[in-house]
Amino acid sequence: MSLPIVTLLGRMTLALLETIGSVTSFAIDAVRQGLQPPYYRRQILRQMLEIGYYSLPVVGLTAIFTGMVLALQSYTGFARFSAESAIPNVVVVSLTRELGPVLAGLMVAGRVGAAMAAEIGTMRVTEQIDALTTLSTNPFKYLVAPRLLAGIVSLPILVLLADIIGVLGGFIVGVYKLDFNDAAYLRNTMDFLQFQDVFSGLVKASVFGFLITLMGCYHGYTSKGGAQGVGAATTNAVVSASILILTFNYFITEAFFAR
């Protein structure tokens, strides 16, 4: 009875190791090609526009309402201990260290990761990638490397804007709903905020940008089976990117703040 279970666990373990090896090899090839000329600057700028600029509305909405809810929830909890004055500190640290990078990463994973997997997957099943190879154009250099670079550069900028918008949301609720003094709220926010808080969030954003674009490109590039395969690649890209974001979030946090 136990033998089939052991066999199943063994197959799952081998499949997981095979996937890890395949993704690692894919990432190494993409990074290596990205570091070598020629550089497709127009592709890089196009992907930066797609990842950063067009994702700003959804990330901005997520950030402002997160900041507003965080201020309300903090007030509800801190009022029990007469510690309402700490609300600006909690809002700014929570957003810059954790909520800004993670929520922005998850929003971009759902929007951009899925789009990349669908676009590259469609190119794979319609043999457009094979056509690029026939025309002596390296698919990694033309399709994958610009997306990876754009993700690494664009997401920190997006997260920095999300931090500002989220703090603004907390400020609006704190001043106009909870009757905080606006000057005191801003002073508490700026006095408590440290460079390490912002820097750690931006490092997370760069890593998350790399992971999101890597998963979107990998699942799209390796998709097969027609339209059904492209749909599966899109789903797998979003799920795997989300899981990796939450996993690496812990390790980066531990690297910065563990004592």
N, C-alpha and C positions, 0 to 999 in steps of 0.2 A: 504493500500500500504506500509505503514511504518512497519507493523507488521512482514512481512517476512524478512525485513532488520534487524530488532532488533533480530529476532530469529537466523538469520545467524551470526550476531555479537556475540550473546550469545554462540552459538555452537563453534565458533572459539576461543573465550576467554576460554571456558571450556577445549577445546582441548589443547590450549597452556599451561594452568595451569596443566593439566594432564601430559603433556610432561615434564614440568619443574620438577614436583614432581617425575616422573619416573627417570629422569636423576640424580636428587639429591640423590634419594635412591640408585641408581646404584653406584654413586660415593662414597657414604658413605660406602656401603658394600665393594667396591673394596679397599678403603683406610684402612678400618678396617682389612680386610684379609691380606693386604700387610704389616701391622705392626706386625702381629703375625707369629711365626715360624710354619712350616718350610719355609725356603726361597729357591727358585729355582734359584740358582746363575747362572747356565748355561743358563737358559732362560733369565735372566736379561742381561747377557753379550751378548747373541745373539741379543736381541732387541736393546741394545746400539750400537752394530755394524751396525744393519740395519738402525736405526734412524740417527746415527751420521756419521759414516764412509762412508756409501754408499750414503748419501745425500750430502756429501761435494762437489762433482763436480758441481752439479746443483746450490747449494747455492753459491759456489765460483764464478761461472760464473755470476750469478745474481749480486753478490756484486761488482765485479770488473767493470762491465759495468755500474752499478748504480753510483759508485764513479766517473767514467770517464764522464758520462753524467752530473752528478751534478756539477763537476768542470766547464765543458763547459757552462752550463746554468747559473751558478753563475757569470762567467766571462762576459757573454753577458748582464746580468742585472746590475751587479755592475759597469761595465765600464761606464754606463750612469751617475754615481755619483762619478766617480774617486775613487772607493773604492775596487779596485782589490786586495789589500793586505789582505782583509778579507776573500778571497776565501778558504784558508786552514782551517780557523776557522769554516766556514759554512759547509764545507765538513765533517770534523771530528765530529762536534756536530750533524749534521743531521743523519749521519750514526750510531753513537753510541746510540743516544737517540731514534730514530724513524725507519729509513729505514732499518737498520741492523736487528733488532728483527722482525719487521713486515714482511719484504720481505722474510726473512728466514723462519718465521712461515708459511707464505702462501705457499712457495715452499714445505716445509715438509708436510703441510696439503694435498697438491695435490699428493705428492708421497707416504708418509707413511700412512696418514689417510685412503686413498683409499685402500692401500694394506692390512691394518689391518682389515678394514671392510669386504673386500672380503675374507680374510683368515678365520676369525672367523665366518662370515656369511655362508661360505661353510661348516664349521664344524657344524654349527647349523642345516642347512637343511639336511645334511647327517647323523645327529644324533651322531656325534662324541663327542659332548659336553655331551650328555646323557650317552655315554659310559664312559666318565671320571667320572661322578657321580656314575655310577655303580661300578667303580673300586676304589671308596672311595677317589677320587681326587677332591678337590674343584676347579671348573672351574674358579672362581674368583681369587683364589690364584695362579693357574697354568697359566692361560691365560691373565687375566686382570692386576693384580697387577705388574708383571714384566714389562709390557709395560708402565704402568703409571710411575713407578720409572725410567725406561730408558728414557722416554720422559723428565721428570723433570731434569735429570742429563745431558743428551746428548745435548739438545738444547742450553743451555747457552754456552757450549764449542763450538758448531757450530756457534753461533752468535758472540762469541769472535773472532773466525777465520775469519768470514765474515766481521767484523769491520776492521780487519787488512788488508784483501784483498781489501776492498772497499777504504780505505785510500790510499793503494798502487795504485789503479786505478786513484784516484784523483791526486796523486803525479806524475804519469806518464804523464797524460795530462797537469798538471800544469807546469812541467819542460820541457817536450819535445815538447809540442804543444803551450803553452802560454808563454814560455820563462821566467818562474820564476827561481830564484836562488834556487838550491836544498837545500842548508843548511838553507836558510831563510824560505823556505817552511816547512821544518821539524821543525825548531825552533818555528814558529808560531803555528804549529799543537800541539806540546807538551806543549807550554806555555799556550795555551787557554783551553786545555782539562782538565777537572776536574774529580775527582773520582766519583762524583755523576752521571755524564753523563754515564760512563761505567756501574756503578752499577745498575742504573735504567733500562738500556737495558738488563742486565743479569736477573734482577727480571722479566721483561716482558718475557724473553725467557723461564724461568722456568714455568711461568703461561701458556704461549702458548703451551709449551710441554705437560703440564698436560691436557689442553683443547683438543689438537689434538688427543692424545692417548685416552682420555676419549670418544670423539665423535666416533672415529674409533671402539673402543671396544663396545660401547653402541649400535650403529647402526648394527654392525655385530652380536652381541649377541642377539638382539631382532628381527633380520630379520626372515622372513618366506615367503613361497610361491615359493620355488624352485629357479631356476636361475634368474628369473625375480626379485624376492625379494632380492637376493644378489646384483643385479645391482642397484636396488633402494637404498639399504643400503649404497653402495659405494658412490653414488651421494649425498645422504643425509649427509654422514659423512664429505665429503669435503666442502659442502655448509655450514653446521652448524658450522664446525670448523673455516672456514674463517670469518663468521659473528661474532662468539664469539671472535676471535682474534682482529678484528677491534673494537668491543665494549669494551672489557677489556683494549685495548690499551689506550682508552680515560681515563678510570677510574684510571688506574695506573699512567698515565701522570699527571692527576689532583692531585693524592695523593703525587707525588714527587715534582711537580713544581708549583702547584697553590699557590698563595699568598693571 
